[in-house]
Amino acid sequence: MSGIKNIAVGPPEEYGGSPDTLNPEELFVASINSCIMLVFYHFVEKYNVSVISYCSEAEGTVEKTRDGLRFTKVAVNAKVEIGDISHAGKIEEIARLAEKYCLVSNSVLCPVVYTVKL
């Protein structure tokens, strides 16, 4: 475990929550986003690619289904700056591997779409 003892968690603002707390929906999307990023960096190191910066945004789509409200998609969009443009092909492979081996995104029912742009 991380050793973090406390975080402020509450409902989304539209259900009376405070903007100063995280809600489970945000944590769900953030866990997918951060897992994919960490797996990406694992393969960056393995492939010996110089990454200058990595910035990503993730958005979850929630829809009412016959089984109730569900996440129906999570989109993770990353922007990567690399030190050597000749490694662009390696970045594409690393992105595929990150998507393939992310434990969290592979554990959810909804599709996770991961896009990396240089």
URQUI-V704126 format. One record per residue. RES is the residue in one small letter. SS is DSSP state (A for helix, B for strand, O for the rest). BURIAL is b if it has 24 or more other ideal C-beta (glycine too) atoms within 12 Angstrom, else e. D_FIRST is the distance of its C-alpha to the first C-alpha in whole Angstrom. Layout:
res: (RES | RES)
ss: (SS | SS)
burial: (BURIAL | BURIAL)
d_first: (D_FIRST | D_FIRST)
This chain:
res: (m | s | g | i | k | n | i | a | v | g | p | p | e | e | y | g | g | s | p | d | t | l | n | p | e | e | l | f | v | a | s | i | n | s | c | i | m | l | v | f | y | h | f | v | e | k | y | n | v | s | v | i | s | y | c | s | e | a | e | g | t | v | e | k | t | r | d | g | l | r | f | t | k | v | a | v | n | a | k | v | e | i | g | d | i | s | h | a | g | k | i | e | e | i | a | r | l | a | e | k | y | c | l | v | s | n | s | v | l | c | p | v | v | y | t | v | k | l)
ss: (O | O | O | O | O | O | O | O | B | O | O | O | A | A | A | O | O | O | O | O | O | B | O | A | A | A | A | A | A | A | A | A | A | A | A | A | A | A | A | A | A | A | A | A | A | A | A | O | O | O | B | B | B | B | B | B | B | B | B | B | B | B | B | B | B | O | O | B | B | B | B | B | B | B | B | B | B | B | B | B | B | B | O | O | A | A | A | A | A | A | A | A | A | A | A | A | A | A | A | A | A | O | O | O | A | A | A | O | O | O | B | B | B | B | B | B | B | O)
burial: (e | e | e | e | e | e | e | e | e | e | e | e | e | e | e | e | e | e | e | e | e | e | b | e | b | b | e | b | b | b | b | b | b | b | b | b | b | e | b | b | b | e | b | b | e | e | b | e | b | e | b | e | e | b | e | b | e | b | e | b | e | e | e | e | e | e | e | e | e | e | b | e | e | b | b | b | e | b | e | b | e | b | e | e | e | e | e | e | e | b | b | e | e | b | b | e | b | b | b | e | e | b | e | b | b | e | e | e | e | b | e | b | e | b | e | b | e | b)
d_first: (0 | 4 | 6 | 8 | 10 | 13 | 14 | 18 | 18 | 22 | 24 | 26 | 29 | 31 | 30 | 31 | 27 | 27 | 27 | 24 | 21 | 19 | 20 | 19 | 21 | 20 | 16 | 18 | 20 | 17 | 15 | 18 | 19 | 16 | 15 | 19 | 19 | 16 | 18 | 21 | 21 | 20 | 23 | 25 | 24 | 25 | 28 | 29 | 29 | 30 | 28 | 29 | 27 | 25 | 25 | 25 | 25 | 24 | 26 | 26 | 29 | 29 | 32 | 34 | 35 | 36 | 33 | 32 | 30 | 28 | 27 | 29 | 28 | 26 | 27 | 25 | 28 | 27 | 29 | 29 | 31 | 32 | 34 | 36 | 38 | 39 | 35 | 35 | 35 | 32 | 30 | 32 | 30 | 27 | 27 | 28 | 25 | 22 | 24 | 24 | 21 | 18 | 16 | 16 | 20 | 21 | 19 | 21 | 25 | 26 | 27 | 25 | 28 | 27 | 29 | 30 | 33 | 34)
